[in-house]
Amino acid sequence: MTDSGRLVGYLPANQVGRLASMRTDEDSWDINTGVGSTALFVAAARALGGRAHDAPATDPFAELFVSAAGGEWADLLAGRVPDHPLLTPDFGAQFQQHQLARTRYFDDYLRTAVTSGIRQIVILAAGLDSRAYRLPWPDGVTVYELDRPSVLEFKHRTLTSAGKQPLADRREVAVDLRGDWPNALRGRGFDAAQPTAWLIEGLLIYLTPAAQDQLFDALNTLSASGSRAAIEQMDPLPADTAAALAADDTAGAEWVRLIYNEPRDEATAWFAERGWTGERISLPAYIRALGSVPVGDDEHRQSLIDLVTVVKS
Ligand SMILES: C[S@@+](CC[C@H](N)C(=O)[O-])C[C@H]1O[C@@H](n2cnc3c(N)ncnc32)[C@H](O)[C@@H]1O
């Protein structure tokens, strides 16, 4: 453990997050900076991981976005950055596996939702999510994609230049998910009287626990009976792990300063108290259910992650 790790080990968990984080309540970003760059990072992991013949999911659009970002991102895909963190046998292999497994989980969730008759999909923190372009949507589906304006602009530019057409009625909603996004969503045509399938993938750790509660409250208020939500959640990193990451001069240090590494409500329990029923599975258990072996052991970060699906009665 580093010196700072020893110090942090004695701090209450909520202060560990504050110590490491460089976030503020009103901070902003584009696709290349701060939280926005995490959308490129996970898309790069999907692009690289999707090349394996036994990948549980593929996302051809990930390659398109990461190449369009240019610079080191394009170099990474072209094999010109062999020491990139996403290519290391420990972190890189684990992270690629995580991303492809979660892609599969949420793809399956959305396919099931539309099979059950839901026609309104809301992707919170859509980033470079390409599901509106690559899932086989039935007629009448509307996909709302919420993210920060600059992130959506990059996405729009890239897809338009490549001549891509969505397979559903796709509507961008440029918002801050810490603010009044429900009004903006309604303004784009969202109908709270219709059941909705919500998706929250790769978002919650970038919100404070209070902002997460506010987001869950809004989602619950906007959800008609029969709505569903699929959520990726992560337990806080152990204090010494977070402090060691923050102290290192690596991509991990940058990431740990972007997250709120704080205890927060567990999603299944939060929604159960409000009349939703659901289930959760740990990421390693889900990877095993797909017939693969989790890279690394159970001490790894993967075991902190759960995939959750809840349905409103
Ligand atoms: C790790 S990326 C995940 C993107 C996408 N869901 C995926 O899994 O590929 C995190 C995304 O959350 C978005 N995000 C985080 N906090 C947000 C906020 N307060 N308002 C809007 N978007 C936010 C970022 O802009 C970024 O696109």
The ligand as an SDF file (V2000), in Angstrom:
LIG
                    3D

 27 29  0  0  0  0  0  0  0  0999 V2000
  -18.3770    5.1630  -19.9140 C   0  0  0  0  0  0  0  0  0  0  0  0
  -19.3200    6.1610  -21.0050 S   0  0  0  0  0  0  0  0  0  0  0  0
  -20.6540    5.0280  -21.3130 C   0  0  0  0  0  0  0  0  0  0  0  0
  -21.3420    5.3110  -22.6120 C   0  0  0  0  0  0  0  0  0  0  0  0
  -22.3110    4.2280  -23.0620 C   0  0  0  0  0  0  0  0  0  0  0  0
  -23.3960    4.0800  -22.1380 N   0  0  0  0  0  0  0  0  0  0  0  0
  -21.5700    2.9180  -23.2510 C   0  0  0  0  0  0  0  0  0  0  0  0
  -21.6710    2.0460  -22.3920 O   0  0  0  0  0  0  0  0  0  0  0  0
  -20.8750    2.7840  -24.2570 O   0  0  0  0  0  0  0  0  0  0  0  0
  -20.0480    7.3450  -19.9070 C   0  0  0  0  0  0  0  0  0  0  0  0
  -20.9980    8.2910  -20.6060 C   0  0  0  0  0  0  0  0  0  0  0  0
  -21.7650    8.9400  -19.5900 O   0  0  0  0  0  0  0  0  0  0  0  0
  -22.0050   10.2470  -20.0040 C   0  0  0  0  0  0  0  0  0  0  0  0
  -22.3550   11.0170  -18.7950 N   0  0  0  0  0  0  0  0  0  0  0  0
  -21.7910   10.9220  -17.5790 C   0  0  0  0  0  0  0  0  0  0  0  0
  -22.3360   11.8130  -16.7380 N   0  0  0  0  0  0  0  0  0  0  0  0
  -23.2860   12.4780  -17.4360 C   0  0  0  0  0  0  0  0  0  0  0  0
  -24.1650   13.5470  -17.1390 C   0  0  0  0  0  0  0  0  0  0  0  0
  -24.1730   14.1160  -15.9290 N   0  0  0  0  0  0  0  0  0  0  0  0
  -24.9850   13.9860  -18.1010 N   0  0  0  0  0  0  0  0  0  0  0  0
  -24.9700   13.4320  -19.3460 C   0  0  0  0  0  0  0  0  0  0  0  0
  -24.1410   12.4260  -19.6940 N   0  0  0  0  0  0  0  0  0  0  0  0
  -23.3030   11.9590  -18.7610 C   0  0  0  0  0  0  0  0  0  0  0  0
  -20.6890   10.6700  -20.6540 C   0  0  0  0  0  0  0  0  0  0  0  0
  -20.8100   11.8150  -21.4510 O   0  0  0  0  0  0  0  0  0  0  0  0
  -20.3300    9.4090  -21.4060 C   0  0  0  0  0  0  0  0  0  0  0  0
  -20.8520    9.4180  -22.7140 O   0  0  0  0  0  0  0  0  0  0  0  0
  1  2  1  0
  2  3  1  0
  2 10  1  0
  3  4  1  0
  4  5  1  0
  5  6  1  0
  5  7  1  0
  7  8  2  0
  7  9  1  0
 10 11  1  0
 11 12  1  0
 11 26  1  0
 12 13  1  0
 13 14  1  0
 13 24  1  0
 14 15  1  0
 14 23  1  0
 15 16  2  0
 16 17  1  0
 17 18  1  0
 17 23  2  0
 18 19  1  0
 18 20  2  0
 20 21  1  0
 21 22  2  0
 22 23  1  0
 24 25  1  0
 24 26  1  0
 26 27  1  0
M  CHG  2   2   1   9  -1
M  END
$$$$
